[in-house]
Amino acid sequence: MKLKESLKGLYEEKFQGKYPLVCFLTNYVTVLDLVDMCIHSGGSPVLTDEISEAHEMVTYSGTQAVVMNFGTINREYLDIMTLTGKTANEAKVPVIVDPAAITASSFRKYAMEHLLKEVKVSILKGNLGEIKFILGYETKNKGIDSFEDERDGEKYAVELARKLQTVVVMTGETDIITDGHRVAMVRNGDADLKRICGAGSSVASIMATYSGLTKDYFLSATLGCAVMGVAAEKAKERMGENQGIRTYKALLHDHVALLKTEELMEAMHVEEKILEG
């Protein structure tokens, strides 16, 4: 399968000491998880929340990908994201956006609309509720959690990908990745990922790290979902009696860091199709 071979090739770059530099403009709740996942994936993280330097990091330090997370967005941070995003666009550096909890307030809705108007996003990763919200549909989200029926998820992901002309990732029971022309479905993962605060944000970090190594962001997004899904399954297999969610989270991080190419390829369940029109 051509997609699997391409995923294998990109994943193997993790072990070649390239250390893509990823700049994080993220929330203060899951920041350590994102940084750790970048390191686990072979990347090198840098963080800032200073408007006078954030955009400069793209060119001055040679940043290879930028992650923006809306989890604790405020007015100043929106300005930082906008300026940094524009600089990244000029430098042809990929921008990965996680619209975490954007259904929680009208300001978050405005912030998302503003950023998408001003910045060309390379990958937008969210749950189905967040994707539908950006498209203007009613949702059943509560904070960061989605309670949508995911059977129609592909339809909404494709609609948003075509509208924004970018890669859209819908995380869920089956992760759906699309650029509006291709669709990949990753059928790995574990239900307990929903119980870990930061699991979704961490996927964006993995995607961004591999986006620093390729111009095919459909590929890097698919790989991010596959790595997280397989690591989650292997973490669950190692869980012992009377071990809880904190142990599971630690094991998840371990497996993202230690996952070998052969293990990933053997456990990965990925399908691809080409869309008409």
GUGUVO-378465 format. One line per 4 residues: number of its first residue (from 1); for each residue x negated, y, z negated of C-alpha. Coordinates in steps of 0.5 Angstrom, whole numbers. Each point is the difference from the previous one (the first is absolute). Example, Ala and Ser with C-alpha at 12.3 -4.5 7.8 and 13.67 -1.06 7.14 Angstrom:
1) -25/-9/-16; -2/7/2
***
This chain:
1) 0/0/0; -3/7/2; 2/4/-6; -3/-5/-5
5) -6/0/4; 0/7/0; 2/0/-8; -6/-5/-1
9) -5/5/3; 2/6/-3; 0/-3/-7; -7/-3/1
13) -3/7/1; 2/1/-8; -7/-5/-1; -4/4/5
17) -2/6/-5; 3/6/4; 4/3/-7; 5/4/4
21) 1/7/-4; 7/1/-2; 3/6/-3; 6/-1/-5
25) 5/6/-1; 4/-4/-5; 5/0/-6; -3/-1/-7
29) 3/-6/-2; -3/-5/5; -6/3/2; -5/-5/-3
33) 4/-6/4; -1/4/6; -7/1/-1; -2/-7/-2
37) 4/-3/6; -4/4/4; -7/-2/-3; 3/-7/0
41) 1/0/8; -7/3/1; 1/7/0; -2/6/-4
45) 5/5/-3; -1/7/-1; 6/4/-4; 2/8/0
49) 5/4/-2; -3/7/1; 3/4/6; -7/3/1
53) -3/-6/2; 5/-6/2; 0/2/7; -8/1/0
57) -1/-7/-2; 3/-3/7; -6/3/4; -5/2/-6
61) -1/-7/-3; 2/-4/6; 7/-3/-2; 2/-5/4
65) 8/-1/-2; 4/4/-5; 6/-2/-4; 5/4/-3
69) 5/-2/-5; 6/3/-2; 1/-3/-7; -1/6/-4
73) 1/6/6; 0/7/-2; 0/7/4; -8/0/-1
77) -1/-7/2; 4/1/6; -4/6/2; -6/-4/-1
81) 2/-6/4; 3/4/6; -7/4/1; -4/-7/-1
85) 5/-3/5; -1/5/5; -8/0/-1; 0/-8/1
89) 5/1/6; -6/4/3; -5/-5/-2; 4/-6/3
93) 0/-3/-7; 6/-4/-2; 5/2/-5; 4/-5/-4
97) 6/2/-3; 4/-3/-6; 6/4/-1; 1/-3/-7
101) 7/2/-4; 1/5/6; 8/-1/-2; -1/2/-7
105) 1/8/2; 2/5/5; -8/3/-1; -2/-7/2
109) 4/0/6; -2/7/2; -8/-2/-1; 1/-6/4
113) 3/3/6; -5/6/0; -6/-5/0; 3/-4/6
117) 1/7/3; -7/2/-1; -4/-6/0; -1/-6/5
121) 1/-6/-4; -4/-6/2; 4/-5/-5; 6/1/-4
125) 1/-5/-5; 6/-1/-4; 6/-4/-2; 6/-1/4
129) 4/6/-5; -6/5/2; 0/-2/7; 8/1/1
133) -1/6/-5; -5/4/5; 5/-2/6; 6/3/-4
137) 4/-6/-2; 3/-1/-7; -4/-5/-4; 0/-4/-6
141) -7/2/-3; -1/1/-7; -7/4/-1; -5/-4/3
145) 5/-7/1; 4/-1/6; 6/-4/-1; 2/-1/8
149) 2/-6/4; -6/-1/4; 3/-4/5; 0/6/4
153) -7/3/-2; -3/-1/7; 5/4/3; -1/6/-4
157) -8/-1/0; 0/0/8; 5/6/0; -5/4/-5
161) -6/-2/4; 2/2/7; 3/7/-3; -7/1/-4
165) -4/-3/6; -4/-4/-6; -1/-6/-3; 6/-1/-6
169) -1/-6/-5; 6/-2/-4; -2/-4/-6; 5/-5/-2
173) 1/-8/-1; -2/0/7; -5/6/2; 2/3/7
177) -6/4/4; 2/3/6; -3/6/5; 7/0/3
181) -3/-5/6; -3/-6/-4; 3/-3/-7; -4/-4/-5
185) 4/-4/-5; -4/-2/-6; 3/-5/-4; -5/-1/-6
189) 1/3/-7; 3/-1/-7; 7/2/-3; -4/3/-6
193) -4/5/4; 6/4/-1; -1/0/-8; -7/3/1
197) 0/8/0; -5/2/6; 1/-7/4; 3/4/6
201) -5/6/-1; -6/-5/0; 2/-3/7; -1/7/3
205) -7/0/-3; -2/-6/3; 3/2/7; -4/6/0
209) -6/-3/-2; 1/-4/6; 2/6/4; -7/3/-1
213) -3/-6/4; 5/0/6; 4/4/5; 6/-5/0
217) 4/2/-6; 5/-5/2; -5/-5/-2; -3/3/-6
221) 7/1/-3; 2/-7/2; -7/-3/-4; 2/4/-6
225) 7/-3/-1; -3/-7/2; -6/1/-5; 5/2/-6
229) 5/-5/2; -5/-6/0; -4/3/-7; 7/0/-3
233) 1/-7/1; -7/-2/-2; 1/4/-6; 7/-4/-2
237) -3/-7/1; -6/2/-5; 5/2/-5; 1/-4/-7
241) 5/-1/-5; 1/6/-4; -3/5/4; 3/6/2
245) 1/5/6; -7/4/-3; -4/-7/1; 4/0/7
249) -3/7/2; -7/-2/-2; 0/-6/4; 3/4/6
253) -6/4/0; -4/-5/-1; 2/-4/7; 0/7/4
257) -7/0/-2; -2/-7/1; 4/-2/5; -4/-4/6
261) 2/0/7; 1/-7/1; 5/0/-6; 4/6/3
265) 0/-3/7; 3/-6/-3; 5/3/-5; 2/6/5
269) 7/-1/3; 1/6/5; 4/0/6; 0/5/6
273) 5/2/5; 0/5/6; 6/5/0; 4/2/7
277) 1/7/2
***
